[in-house]
Amino acid sequence: DYVETNYNRATDAVRQPGSSWKLFVYLAALEAGYTPEDRVVDTPVTIDGWSPRNSGGGFAGEMDLRSAFAYSKNTVAAQLGNEVGF
């Protein structure tokens, strides 16, 4: 409640950006020719020593890009970013 406290979470919070970067990775993938129907695989991945995890720790296997985005799959976003650029 901004009336009770003038703390601006957008500019003052010291937090990791979380999933906010995924939008840009998926946009880059679409611009590179991916479509929402393209199949991707939600599986464990390590990129330059970094091993992203999904919320809950599980993996869904093969799915379409639309579902990977809707379910905010970190491993798929990491794989796409590695391929098309972060």
C-alpha positions as a Markdown table, in Angstrom:
| # | Residue | x | y | z |
|---|---|---|---|---|
| 1 | Asp | 0.0 | 0.0 | 0.0 |
| 2 | Tyr | 1.8 | 3.1 | -1.2 |
| 3 | Val | -0.3 | 5.3 | 1.0 |
| 4 | Glu | 1.0 | 3.7 | 4.2 |
| 5 | Thr | 4.6 | 3.4 | 2.9 |
| 6 | Asn | 6.4 | 5.1 | 0.1 |
| 7 | Tyr | 8.6 | 2.2 | -0.5 |
| 8 | Asn | 8.9 | 1.7 | -4.3 |
| 9 | Arg | 9.5 | -2.0 | -4.9 |
| 10 | Ala | 10.3 | -1.5 | -8.6 |
| 11 | Thr | 13.3 | 0.8 | -8.0 |
| 12 | Asp | 14.3 | 0.2 | -4.4 |
| 13 | Ala | 13.9 | -3.6 | -3.8 |
| 14 | Val | 17.2 | -5.6 | -3.9 |
| 15 | Arg | 15.9 | -8.7 | -5.6 |
| 16 | Gln | 16.8 | -10.9 | -8.5 |
| 17 | Pro | 14.8 | -10.1 | -11.7 |
| 18 | Gly | 13.3 | -13.6 | -11.6 |
| 19 | Ser | 11.2 | -14.5 | -14.6 |
| 20 | Ser | 11.0 | -10.9 | -16.0 |
| 21 | Trp | 13.8 | -11.7 | -18.4 |
| 22 | Lys | 12.0 | -14.6 | -19.9 |
| 23 | Leu | 9.7 | -12.4 | -21.9 |
| 24 | Phe | 12.7 | -11.0 | -23.8 |
| 25 | Val | 14.2 | -14.4 | -24.4 |
| 26 | Tyr | 10.9 | -15.7 | -25.8 |
| 27 | Leu | 10.5 | -12.6 | -28.0 |
| 28 | Ala | 14.0 | -13.2 | -29.4 |
| 29 | Ala | 13.1 | -16.8 | -30.1 |
| 30 | Leu | 10.0 | -15.7 | -32.0 |
| 31 | Glu | 12.0 | -13.1 | -33.9 |
| 32 | Ala | 14.5 | -15.9 | -34.8 |
| 33 | Gly | 11.7 | -18.0 | -36.4 |
| 34 | Tyr | 10.2 | -20.0 | -33.6 |
| 35 | Thr | 6.5 | -20.3 | -33.4 |
| 36 | Pro | 4.2 | -20.9 | -30.4 |
| 37 | Glu | 3.5 | -24.4 | -31.7 |
| 38 | Asp | 7.2 | -25.5 | -32.0 |
| 39 | Arg | 8.2 | -28.3 | -29.7 |
| 40 | Val | 10.8 | -27.8 | -27.0 |
| 41 | Val | 12.0 | -30.1 | -24.2 |
| 42 | Asp | 11.8 | -29.2 | -20.5 |
| 43 | Thr | 14.8 | -31.2 | -19.3 |
| 44 | Pro | 17.8 | -30.6 | -17.0 |
| 45 | Val | 20.4 | -28.4 | -18.7 |
| 46 | Thr | 23.7 | -26.9 | -17.8 |
| 47 | Ile | 25.1 | -23.8 | -19.6 |
| 48 | Asp | 28.6 | -22.6 | -18.8 |
| 49 | Gly | 28.3 | -24.1 | -15.3 |
| 50 | Trp | 24.8 | -22.7 | -14.7 |
| 51 | Ser | 22.0 | -25.2 | -14.1 |
| 52 | Pro | 18.6 | -23.5 | -13.9 |
| 53 | Arg | 15.8 | -25.2 | -12.1 |
| 54 | Asn | 12.1 | -25.0 | -12.5 |
| 55 | Ser | 9.7 | -24.1 | -9.7 |
| 56 | Gly | 8.9 | -27.3 | -7.9 |
| 57 | Gly | 12.1 | -29.0 | -9.2 |
| 58 | Gly | 10.3 | -31.1 | -11.8 |
| 59 | Phe | 10.5 | -31.4 | -15.6 |
| 60 | Ala | 7.6 | -31.7 | -18.0 |
| 61 | Gly | 9.5 | -33.2 | -21.0 |
| 62 | Glu | 8.4 | -32.3 | -24.5 |
| 63 | Met | 5.9 | -29.5 | -24.8 |
| 64 | Asp | 5.1 | -26.6 | -27.2 |
| 65 | Leu | 6.7 | -23.2 | -26.8 |
| 66 | Arg | 3.4 | -21.6 | -25.8 |
| 67 | Ser | 3.0 | -24.0 | -22.8 |
| 68 | Ala | 6.6 | -23.6 | -21.8 |
| 69 | Phe | 6.1 | -19.8 | -21.6 |
| 70 | Ala | 2.7 | -20.2 | -19.9 |
| 71 | Tyr | 4.2 | -22.5 | -17.2 |
| 72 | Ser | 7.3 | -20.3 | -17.0 |
| 73 | Lys | 9.8 | -23.2 | -17.6 |
| 74 | Asn | 13.2 | -21.9 | -16.6 |
| 75 | Thr | 15.1 | -24.7 | -18.4 |
| 76 | Val | 13.4 | -24.1 | -21.7 |
| 77 | Ala | 14.0 | -20.3 | -21.4 |
| 78 | Ala | 17.7 | -21.0 | -20.7 |
| 79 | Gln | 18.0 | -23.3 | -23.7 |
| 80 | Leu | 16.3 | -20.7 | -26.0 |
| 81 | Gly | 18.4 | -17.9 | -24.6 |
| 82 | Asn | 21.6 | -20.0 | -25.2 |
| 83 | Glu | 20.5 | -20.6 | -28.7 |
| 84 | Val | 19.1 | -17.2 | -29.8 |
| 85 | Gly | 20.9 | -14.9 | -27.3 |
| 86 | Phe | 20.0 | -13.7 | -23.9 |
